[in-house]
Amino acid sequence: MSVDLNDPGIDPFDVAKAAATVIAERTGAATHDVALVLGSGWGQTADLIGPTLATVDNADVPGFHAAAVAGHSGSMRSVAIGDTGRRALVYGTRTHFYEGRGVRAVVHAVRTAKAAGCSTIVLTNGCGGLNLAWGPGTPVLISDHINLTAASPLEGPTFVDLTDLYSARLRAIAHEVDPTLDEGIYVQFRGPHYETPAEVQMAKRMGGDLVGMSTTLEAIAARHVGLEVLGISLVTNLAAGISDQPLSHQEVIEAGQAAAERCGRLLADVVQRVA
């Protein structure tokens, strides 16, 4: 449902509450427990978490829009988390910063998740890897991030500690599910163009292990509203200059499809343990 979140007269948290109300009405669930934002390569995850109890078109929910990227779904789903009696709110797409809708739109799903009752959010993405050991299809836990967008979802004197932004507790649960998981630092660029080899080397020298175009702004907003955050990247390709292969979004989609079963099962097991 079209809402101009950039209008300074609109309180984005009021829009999030309105969105949560519509979600509750359409799904029949007064609250949800865990939210998942499915990035490139993670689209089949919801099917492995549990049965979908309701599907809501993004266009029917205040502040949300249709998917703008191939490989994403333009709807959100209310999914039963195994037999726990709890529900996951699964977003099939996200608003990317490069779409030009403004930072409020980028983090609207996060704020809506909190308004819908969630206490935990799982942020996933498809990304470029800087480690040669991480071939396409490798999931990597995000331990920290570097935000190179020159933007923040926080407005005014809103000072939020990001020291332990990506929950050590949730990462420990993920390691219990899959002890082979590595961790890395995610670097977000503005996009939508891919990074140059020089920019990738800059990110590497800054301490980065993964590069992409999402997640960091959402994670900051999640911390602000009190959500516990788990971040997982799917390495869909080696970053520019790390290999001699050209980059393409089709490669991202294909890598995600190839890794769908492993990544979906990983997330499903983690979500069930968290719930």
PLY file of the C-alpha trace (Angstrom):
ply
format ascii 1.0
element vertex 275
property float x
property float y
property float z
element edge 274
property int vertex1
property int vertex2
end_header
0.00 0.00 0.00
1.51 3.27 -1.12
2.67 5.50 1.73
5.28 8.21 1.34
7.56 7.36 4.23
9.81 10.24 3.21
7.11 12.75 4.14
8.56 14.51 7.23
5.04 14.80 8.59
4.68 11.03 8.77
5.93 9.05 11.77
7.48 5.84 10.31
6.71 3.96 13.52
3.01 4.78 13.13
3.13 3.32 9.62
4.86 0.21 11.01
2.04 -0.21 13.55
-0.55 0.18 10.79
1.30 -2.43 8.71
1.40 -4.83 11.66
-2.35 -4.40 12.13
-3.00 -5.36 8.49
-0.67 -8.35 8.80
-2.49 -9.54 11.91
-5.85 -9.21 10.14
-4.72 -10.98 6.97
-2.84 -13.80 8.73
-5.17 -14.39 11.65
-2.19 -14.18 14.02
-2.26 -11.45 16.64
1.52 -11.68 16.93
4.54 -13.26 15.27
7.68 -14.40 17.06
10.58 -14.41 14.58
10.99 -12.37 11.40
13.12 -13.35 8.43
14.22 -11.12 5.57
15.08 -13.36 2.63
17.78 -11.98 0.37
19.04 -13.31 -2.95
19.45 -17.07 -2.78
17.31 -17.62 0.30
13.86 -17.75 -1.30
13.02 -21.38 -0.52
13.80 -21.13 3.18
10.22 -20.57 4.31
9.11 -23.91 2.87
11.49 -25.75 5.20
10.60 -23.85 8.37
7.04 -25.14 8.38
3.71 -24.84 6.60
2.67 -21.45 5.29
-0.55 -20.49 7.07
-1.17 -17.24 5.20
0.32 -15.18 2.39
-0.05 -11.41 2.15
0.72 -9.36 -0.93
3.18 -6.58 -0.11
1.06 -4.11 -2.05
-1.76 -4.56 0.47
0.33 -3.55 3.49
1.06 0.10 4.35
4.59 1.14 3.43
5.48 -1.99 1.43
6.10 -2.38 -2.29
6.39 -5.09 -4.91
9.76 -6.81 -5.32
12.22 -4.77 -7.38
14.86 -7.48 -7.86
14.72 -10.75 -9.81
14.82 -13.75 -7.49
12.79 -12.03 -4.75
9.09 -12.55 -3.93
6.61 -9.68 -3.69
4.76 -11.13 -0.73
5.18 -11.94 2.95
4.19 -15.20 4.60
3.03 -16.28 8.04
4.75 -19.61 8.62
4.29 -22.12 11.43
7.64 -22.83 13.09
7.55 -26.61 13.16
5.21 -27.78 15.92
6.23 -25.09 18.42
2.97 -23.17 18.15
4.94 -20.08 17.18
4.97 -18.19 13.91
7.58 -16.68 11.65
6.92 -13.58 9.58
8.85 -14.20 6.39
9.53 -11.32 4.01
10.15 -12.54 0.48
11.93 -9.34 -0.51
13.45 -6.19 0.94
13.68 -2.59 -0.14
17.27 -1.90 -1.14
18.94 1.43 -0.52
19.77 1.75 -4.21
16.07 1.80 -5.14
15.96 5.43 -4.05
12.91 5.11 -1.78
14.80 6.47 1.21
16.21 4.86 4.35
12.83 4.76 6.10
11.55 2.42 3.38
14.67 0.26 3.66
14.06 -0.45 7.34
10.25 -0.45 7.30
10.04 -4.26 7.37
12.23 -4.34 10.47
10.08 -1.84 12.33
6.95 -3.67 11.22
8.37 -6.95 12.55
8.82 -5.36 15.96
5.31 -3.91 15.86
4.02 -7.38 14.92
5.45 -8.81 18.13
8.73 -10.31 16.94
11.66 -10.45 19.34
14.19 -11.84 16.86
15.02 -11.05 13.26
17.13 -13.02 10.80
18.66 -10.92 8.03
19.96 -12.84 5.02
21.60 -11.73 1.81
23.49 -12.89 -1.23
26.98 -11.38 -1.36
30.42 -11.38 -2.88
33.10 -13.25 -0.98
36.67 -12.10 -0.37
37.88 -15.45 0.95
38.91 -17.94 -1.72
37.89 -20.78 0.59
34.27 -19.66 0.41
33.02 -20.85 -2.93
29.59 -19.97 -4.35
26.91 -21.50 -2.17
28.74 -21.05 1.14
26.70 -19.61 4.05
28.68 -17.34 6.39
27.50 -15.88 9.69
27.86 -12.11 9.97
29.86 -11.22 13.09
30.01 -7.47 12.44
29.58 -4.99 9.63
31.02 -1.89 7.97
28.39 0.49 6.65
29.67 2.37 3.60
26.31 3.80 2.55
26.96 7.12 4.35
23.43 6.79 5.76
21.68 5.73 8.96
18.08 4.77 9.70
18.24 6.74 12.96
17.10 10.34 12.98
18.09 13.11 15.34
20.11 12.55 18.53
19.36 8.83 18.64
22.53 7.20 19.98
22.50 3.41 19.81
25.32 1.10 20.89
26.23 -1.35 18.10
29.04 -3.13 19.95
27.36 -6.55 19.89
24.86 -5.89 17.13
24.97 -9.41 15.68
23.90 -11.63 18.56
26.60 -13.95 19.92
23.83 -16.11 21.38
22.15 -16.60 18.03
25.45 -17.26 16.30
26.18 -19.94 18.91
22.85 -21.59 18.11
23.74 -21.51 14.40
27.09 -23.16 15.18
25.27 -25.88 17.10
23.18 -26.56 14.02
26.18 -26.48 11.66
29.63 -26.51 13.31
31.31 -25.93 9.92
29.92 -22.39 9.60
32.49 -19.63 9.30
31.98 -16.02 10.40
32.90 -12.81 8.64
32.52 -9.05 8.54
29.99 -7.78 6.01
30.60 -4.55 4.11
27.66 -2.76 2.54
28.18 -0.54 -0.49
25.40 1.63 -1.90
25.01 -0.24 -5.24
23.33 -1.03 -7.55
26.57 -1.39 -9.50
28.99 -4.04 -8.32
32.14 -2.98 -6.54
35.34 -2.33 -8.47
38.38 -4.52 -7.73
39.98 -1.52 -6.00
36.91 -1.05 -3.78
36.97 -4.74 -2.91
40.62 -4.46 -1.89
39.73 -1.41 0.19
37.03 -3.41 1.95
39.51 -6.22 2.56
42.08 -3.85 4.07
39.35 -2.42 6.30
38.72 -5.90 7.67
35.83 -6.97 5.44
35.18 -10.54 4.34
31.89 -10.12 2.48
30.55 -7.33 0.24
26.98 -6.56 -0.71
24.21 -3.98 -1.04
21.90 -4.59 1.93
21.55 -5.60 5.59
23.54 -3.05 7.60
20.85 -0.36 7.73
18.25 -2.98 8.66
20.49 -4.34 11.41
20.95 -0.87 12.91
17.19 -0.29 12.88
16.63 -3.70 14.46
18.98 -2.90 17.33
17.24 0.44 17.82
13.83 -1.19 18.34
15.21 -3.98 20.51
15.24 -6.96 18.14
17.91 -9.62 18.56
19.73 -9.92 15.23
21.15 -12.88 13.36
22.83 -12.10 10.03
23.72 -14.76 7.46
25.28 -14.17 4.06
25.23 -16.61 1.18
28.38 -16.24 -0.88
27.03 -16.30 -4.43
30.24 -15.30 -6.19
33.78 -14.20 -5.50
33.96 -10.40 -5.35
35.40 -8.34 -8.21
39.10 -8.90 -8.68
39.18 -11.94 -6.36
38.53 -14.11 -9.41
38.83 -13.32 -13.10
35.16 -14.04 -13.81
32.73 -11.22 -14.68
29.92 -10.54 -12.20
26.24 -10.96 -13.01
22.96 -11.13 -11.12
22.13 -14.36 -12.95
25.15 -15.92 -11.26
23.74 -14.80 -7.91
20.38 -16.45 -8.64
21.94 -19.69 -9.86
24.23 -19.98 -6.83
21.26 -19.44 -4.57
19.25 -22.14 -6.31
22.12 -24.59 -6.01
22.50 -23.93 -2.28
18.78 -23.67 -1.51
18.44 -26.99 0.30
21.46 -26.50 2.57
20.70 -22.89 3.39
17.01 -23.49 3.84
17.57 -26.39 6.22
20.16 -24.40 8.16
17.81 -21.50 8.71
14.84 -23.73 9.45
16.79 -25.55 12.19
18.11 -22.29 13.65
14.66 -20.68 13.70
13.08 -23.70 15.36
15.73 -23.64 18.10
15.33 -19.91 18.61
11.55 -20.27 18.83
0 1
1 2
2 3
3 4
4 5
5 6
6 7
7 8
8 9
9 10
10 11
11 12
12 13
13 14
14 15
15 16
16 17
17 18
18 19
19 20
20 21
21 22
22 23
23 24
24 25
25 26
26 27
27 28
28 29
29 30
30 31
31 32
32 33
33 34
34 35
35 36
36 37
37 38
38 39
39 40
40 41
41 42
42 43
43 44
44 45
45 46
46 47
47 48
48 49
49 50
50 51
51 52
52 53
53 54
54 55
55 56
56 57
57 58
58 59
59 60
60 61
61 62
62 63
63 64
64 65
65 66
66 67
67 68
68 69
69 70
70 71
71 72
72 73
73 74
74 75
75 76
76 77
77 78
78 79
79 80
80 81
81 82
82 83
83 84
84 85
85 86
86 87
87 88
88 89
89 90
90 91
91 92
92 93
93 94
94 95
95 96
96 97
97 98
98 99
99 100
100 101
101 102
102 103
103 104
104 105
105 106
106 107
107 108
108 109
109 110
110 111
111 112
112 113
113 114
114 115
115 116
116 117
117 118
118 119
119 120
120 121
121 122
122 123
123 124
124 125
125 126
126 127
127 128
128 129
129 130
130 131
131 132
132 133
133 134
134 135
135 136
136 137
137 138
138 139
139 140
140 141
141 142
142 143
143 144
144 145
145 146
146 147
147 148
148 149
149 150
150 151
151 152
152 153
153 154
154 155
155 156
156 157
157 158
158 159
159 160
160 161
161 162
162 163
163 164
164 165
165 166
166 167
167 168
168 169
169 170
170 171
171 172
172 173
173 174
174 175
175 176
176 177
177 178
178 179
179 180
180 181
181 182
182 183
183 184
184 185
185 186
186 187
187 188
188 189
189 190
190 191
191 192
192 193
193 194
194 195
195 196
196 197
197 198
198 199
199 200
200 201
201 202
202 203
203 204
204 205
205 206
206 207
207 208
208 209
209 210
210 211
211 212
212 213
213 214
214 215
215 216
216 217
217 218
218 219
219 220
220 221
221 222
222 223
223 224
224 225
225 226
226 227
227 228
228 229
229 230
230 231
231 232
232 233
233 234
234 235
235 236
236 237
237 238
238 239
239 240
240 241
241 242
242 243
243 244
244 245
245 246
246 247
247 248
248 249
249 250
250 251
251 252
252 253
253 254
254 255
255 256
256 257
257 258
258 259
259 260
260 261
261 262
262 263
263 264
264 265
265 266
266 267
267 268
268 269
269 270
270 271
271 272
272 273
273 274
